[in-house]
């Protein structure tokens, strides 16, 4: 995961299914504490086929996904 996404995730994501936008690269950030929600999100992202990354941050599984309008950094 990009350092800027991780920094924004730490700042903004504080509950299950919370969403935010990275302050620097405009990636969509999503937080999951429930395994089923997380797995469903990953299935959707894999079917979508776009750029995304995942990491664990405390009790959260974090997903950072490129948006169609995301600027390149």
N, C-alpha and C positions, 0 to 999 in steps of 0.2 A: 504494500500500500504506500502511496506517496506520502512523504512527511507532512505536506500541507493538509492532506485529507485526514491524517491521524490527529493532527493538531486541532482541526475543526471538529472532528468527532468527539474528542475529549471535552471540547468547549460546549457543544450543543446537544449531544445525544445523552439523555438521562433516563429513558424508559423504553420498555418494549415497543417496537414498531414506530419509534420516533424517526423522523426524517429531518434532514438539513441539507444545505448546499455548502460545499467547501468554499471558504473565503477566497482562496487563490485560484483554483482551477475550475470551479463551477461543477465538479462532480456531485452527483446525488449521493448522499450518505444515509444509510439505513441501519438501525440498531435492532437486534433481536435478542431476547432472553429465552424465548420458547423455541425449542428445537424444531417443532413442526412448522412454525412460521418461517424459520430460517431455511429449512429444507425446501419449502414451497417457493420461497424467493429465489433460491439458487436454481431450481428447476426452470423457473420462468426466465431467469437471466441466461442460462445455458441455451434454452430454446431461442432466445432473442439473438444470441451470438455476438453481442457487442462487447466492448472492453469493460471489465470489472475486476475488482480485487477484494479479498477478504482478509480479516484479521480478528483476533480476539483481544478485547480490551476490557479487563476486569470481568464482570459477569455478562458482558455483551459480546455477541458475534456482530462484527461490523462489516457492512458491504459498501464499497464505493463503486459507483457505476457512472460511466461516461454518459453525459446527456447529449442529445443530438445538437444542441446549441453550445456545448462546452468549448471554450477556447483552448487552444493548444498552449502548454507551458513548456 
